[in-house]
């Protein structure tokens, strides 16, 4: 399926859109609402657009209401706190255990998404940092198991392995999953076998050429960038522009 029009048509037909992250969901909701306003509608149903993680959390809660053997899925804020506490207890000299915990959790979720196990890492020669990661990850996993809990960030894998797949529902359109992890790919394949209709959104390629600007120094580079951004917003006030690297400078000057 190609183009934003196809995505909006999918929503209008009662379909569900799942995005790779929250930002994409917010952008699509905005585009959907703008389309309704352009069509001079005074009211319309809320667009069914959810980040995959939020959708999976809802499925897991529904499955847990019927099955006592499923652990409780803790939100990211809770698991980040757990990682921070265990990292701080194990490495008291760290300046910022919170940031280290966030990065360690992200690495652990990637390991799980690619069907890796913490116990298997001990077979290989490890640096001191890697050994610390194995200790922290092992402590987190034991703590979660003892409390009958799991990390909501790994539900794509758990829903399949626990046979907690839901009955078929509205057709699904995937947005932002150009390179799904093995856990995500396994989930989508399992849903299809269960009877779900799943399609993938393919963004249109931009016809405009790319230009390279050479600036004499960082200040002139930022000034040129801000001027370009102001011109684009003057042409299309409702446009969505993402400039991650220069966000602080742009926000301060625009």
C-alpha positions, 0 to 999 in steps of 0.5 A, a space after each residue: 500500500 503506497 502513500 498517505 492517502 492509502 493509509 487514511 483510506 485504511 482507517 476510514 474503512 475501519 482498519 487498525 494502524 500499528 506504528 513502530 513508535 509513538 511519534 509516528 502514531 501522533 503524526 498519523 493521528 494529526 494527518 487523519 484529523 486534518 483530512 477530516 477537517 478538509 472534508 468539512 466534517 464536524 465529527 468523526 470516529 477516533 482513528 485506530 492508530 496505536 504504537 505496536 507496544 501499546 497494542 501488545 500491552 492491551 492484548 496481554 492484559 486481556 489474555 492475563 484476565 483469562 489466564 493465571 499463568 501469564 506474568 504481569 507486564 511492567 511498563 517501561 518506567 517501572 523496568 527502567 527503575 529496576 535496571 537503575 537500582 540494580 546497576 547502582 547497587 552493583 556499580 556504586 562508582 557510576 556517575 549516572 546509573 540511570 543512563 547506564 540502566 536505560 542503555 543496558 535495558 535497551 541492549 537486553 531488549 535487543 538481545 531478547 528480540 533476536 532470540 538471544 539468552 543472557 545465559 548463552 553470553 557467558 560461553 564467550 570471552 567478555 570484557 569487564 563491561 560485558 560481564 557487568 551487563 550479564 550480571 545486571 541482566 541476570 539480576 533483572 530477569 531473576 527479579 522479574 521472575 520472582 515477582 511474576 512480572 515481565 518487561 512490556 518491551 518484549 511482549 512481541 516475543 512473549 505473546 507468541 511463545 505463550 500462545 496468547 494470540 488474539 482472535 482475528 480482528 480488523 485488518 492491520 496496516 503496519 507503518 514504520 516496520 521496514 526492518 522488523 526484528 525477528 520477534 516482530 516478524 514472528 509475531 506478524 507471521 503468527 497473526 497471519 496464520 491465526 487469520 489476521 489480515 496484515 499489510 505494510 505501508 510503503 512510503 512514497 519516495 520524494 521527487 525533490 532533489 537533495 542539496 548540499 550546503 557548505 557553511 563557513 562555521 557552525 553559526 552560519 550553518 545554524 542561521 542558514 538552517 533556521 532561514 530554510 526552516 522558516 521559509 518551509 513553514 511559511 509555505 506550509 504552516 501545517 507541515 511536519 519537519 524533523 531536524 533531530 540534530 539541530 532541534 535545540 538551535 531551531 527551537 531557540 531561533 524559530 
